[in-house]
Amino acid sequence: MPAVEFRNIDIVFGADQKGALKLIDEGRSREEILTATGAVLGAAGVSLAIERGEICVLMGLSGSGKSTILRAINRLNEVARGEVLVEHKGSAVDVARCDEDTLRDIRMHTVSMVFQQFGLLPWRTVRDNVGFGLELRGMGAAERRRIVDEKLAMVGLTNWAEKYTNELSGGMQQRVGLARAFATDADILLMDEPFSALDPLIRDKLQDELLDLQRRIHKTIVFVSHDLDEALKLGNKIAIMEGGRIVQAGTAEDILLRPANAYVAEFVKHMNPLNVLRGTAVMRPAASLRREGDAVVLDKGGRVKVKVDADGRPVSLDLNGRAGLLAVADGEAGKIDDKLASDSDCIVAPVDLKLKAAIELKRHTDLPILLVDNLGRLAGLCDDDEIYRGLLRRLDG
Ligand SMILES: Nc1ncnc2c1ncn2[C@@H]1O[C@H](COP(=O)(O)OP(=O)(O)OP(=O)(O)O)[C@@H](O)[C@H]1O
C-alpha cells in the first residue's frame, strides 16, 4: 500500500463544479474552463502513488497546481472527483470522503505540514512552538518537553529553545518548523516550498540536512518546489505539473534523459547531468558483455576478464593469465582507500554510483569500474568509453 495515492483526482475552485468537470472530461484547458464556467481548474486527472519512505517532489511553474494537490492530502483542499488514499493506522483511508473524526485523527497523527513562511507563533518560544501540536493533543508537560528537546537536538537548535522565533534567522525559523513537524511523529510530511524564502546557501544547507535526517527517520515526504535543482537533489520521485495536470512522474534520471514533452525538456535544458546521472545511465549492461564460460570479458582484446560465481557476483580478475585484484568502493559517492586503489586492477562499486563519483574514481585511479547490484551481482561496466559515450548521448539530446 502506498503512503499516499491520488487516484484520478480533479480539483475545481468555484461554484460550477459540474460544468467544470464536464469540460475537464472534454480535455479543455484551464483558460477555456475559466471562460466558460468562471471556475478555476486546480487539478485534473491527477494519479500518483507515493511509496512509504519516499521523497516525492511536486515540481512545476507557478500556478501549475502543486500546492493544490499537496493540500488535498490533508483535505485543506476538497477534491471534486477521485480518491486521495492515505495510509493511516495500517489501512488506506480516502481523505476526500472520510468523516470529520477520522480527518482530525489523520491531521493530528499521520500527516504533518511545513509551510514556506514557517507558520510559527511569534509570541511563543522556540520550545513552545515545537511542542504546539503535542499541546493540542493534550500531552502532559514532562512528556512534551522530552519529545521537544529530542527534536530540537535533531535540527541543531538545543541552545535556542528559550528564544522567541523572531530572534532567529530565516533558516533557523524553518528548522523550528521542521522540528515541529517531526514532533508529532507523523509518518507523512507535507512541505510546501519550505526553503524557497531562504537565501541559496542556507537553502542548500537545509536540503542537505533534510536528506541527512531522512536517512535516519524514513518519513514519507511530499515536497513542493518550483526549482528543478532542488527537485532533482531531493526527490526519489519527481512529478512535473503543468496547468493542473501531471505531465511526467519518474526518477531524476527519467526526467533528465527522457523528458516527456517540450515543457519538461525546457526545464531540464540547463541541468548539469553529472549531478543527477548514475552509473546505470551510462554503463554497458552485463548482459551485453561477451562471456567466456564463467568469465565476463571487459576489454576489446579479450585480455581482461572477470570471473563470476553462479549468482553472477564478481569473484576474481584475470589479466591475460595473471590474477588481478578487485577493490571495492563504498556507497553512491564511491569512496575508496587510496592504498587499496593503488594496489588494485579494477574497482567494484554499487550500481547507484553517481556519475560524477564514477568520473572522479576514474581520474583518481584510472581503473575500470564494475557496477554491482545490491546483491553484489555484476550489473555492468563503466569505463572511459561508457562515460564519454553516455555523456555525449546526453549532451546531444
Ligand atoms: N483557494 C483557491 N481558490 C481559488 N483558486 C485557487 C485556490 N488555490 C489555488 N487556486 C488556483 O489554482 C491554480 C493552481 O494553484 P497552486 O497554488 O496549486 O499552484 P502552484 O503550482 O502551487 O503555484 P505556486 O508555486 O505559485 O504556489 C492557480 O491558478 C491558483 O490561482
The ligand as an SDF file (V2000), in Angstrom:
LIG
                    3D

 31 33  0  0  0  0  0  0  0  0999 V2000
   -8.2820   28.5430   -2.7890 N   0  0  0  0  0  0  0  0  0  0  0  0
   -8.2490   28.8270   -4.0840 C   0  0  0  0  0  0  0  0  0  0  0  0
   -9.2550   29.4970   -4.6880 N   0  0  0  0  0  0  0  0  0  0  0  0
   -9.2250   29.7660   -6.0000 C   0  0  0  0  0  0  0  0  0  0  0  0
   -8.2280   29.4270   -6.8250 N   0  0  0  0  0  0  0  0  0  0  0  0
   -7.1990   28.7710   -6.2840 C   0  0  0  0  0  0  0  0  0  0  0  0
   -7.1320   28.4410   -4.8910 C   0  0  0  0  0  0  0  0  0  0  0  0
   -5.9770   27.7670   -4.6440 N   0  0  0  0  0  0  0  0  0  0  0  0
   -5.3390   27.6850   -5.8260 C   0  0  0  0  0  0  0  0  0  0  0  0
   -6.0700   28.2840   -6.8080 N   0  0  0  0  0  0  0  0  0  0  0  0
   -5.7140   28.3600   -8.2350 C   0  0  0  0  0  0  0  0  0  0  0  0
   -5.3360   27.0740   -8.6640 O   0  0  0  0  0  0  0  0  0  0  0  0
   -4.2400   27.1440   -9.5570 C   0  0  0  0  0  0  0  0  0  0  0  0
   -3.1020   26.2940   -9.0320 C   0  0  0  0  0  0  0  0  0  0  0  0
   -2.5640   26.9370   -7.8870 O   0  0  0  0  0  0  0  0  0  0  0  0
   -1.4330   26.3230   -6.9650 P   0  0  0  0  0  0  0  0  0  0  0  0
   -1.2700   27.2000   -5.7840 O   0  0  0  0  0  0  0  0  0  0  0  0
   -1.6950   24.8930   -6.7470 O   0  0  0  0  0  0  0  0  0  0  0  0
   -0.1850   26.4460   -7.9030 O   0  0  0  0  0  0  0  0  0  0  0  0
    1.3300   26.1240   -7.5680 P   0  0  0  0  0  0  0  0  0  0  0  0
    1.8090   25.2540   -8.6720 O   0  0  0  0  0  0  0  0  0  0  0  0
    1.4610   25.6190   -6.2000 O   0  0  0  0  0  0  0  0  0  0  0  0
    1.9480   27.5590   -7.7300 O   0  0  0  0  0  0  0  0  0  0  0  0
    2.8910   28.4390   -6.7720 P   0  0  0  0  0  0  0  0  0  0  0  0
    4.2640   27.8970   -6.9890 O   0  0  0  0  0  0  0  0  0  0  0  0
    2.7260   29.8190   -7.3290 O   0  0  0  0  0  0  0  0  0  0  0  0
    2.3830   28.2840   -5.3780 O   0  0  0  0  0  0  0  0  0  0  0  0
   -3.8890   28.6110   -9.7060 C   0  0  0  0  0  0  0  0  0  0  0  0
   -4.4880   29.0930  -10.8800 O   0  0  0  0  0  0  0  0  0  0  0  0
   -4.4970   29.2400   -8.4770 C   0  0  0  0  0  0  0  0  0  0  0  0
   -4.8730   30.5580   -8.7410 O   0  0  0  0  0  0  0  0  0  0  0  0
  1  2  1  0
  2  3  1  0
  2  7  2  0
  3  4  2  0
  4  5  1  0
  5  6  2  0
  6  7  1  0
  6 10  1  0
  7  8  1  0
  8  9  2  0
  9 10  1  0
 10 11  1  0
 11 12  1  0
 11 30  1  0
 12 13  1  0
 13 14  1  0
 13 28  1  0
 14 15  1  0
 15 16  1  0
 16 17  2  0
 16 18  1  0
 16 19  1  0
 19 20  1  0
 20 21  2  0
 20 22  1  0
 20 23  1  0
 23 24  1  0
 24 25  2  0
 24 26  1  0
 24 27  1  0
 28 29  1  0
 28 30  1  0
 30 31  1  0
M  END
$$$$
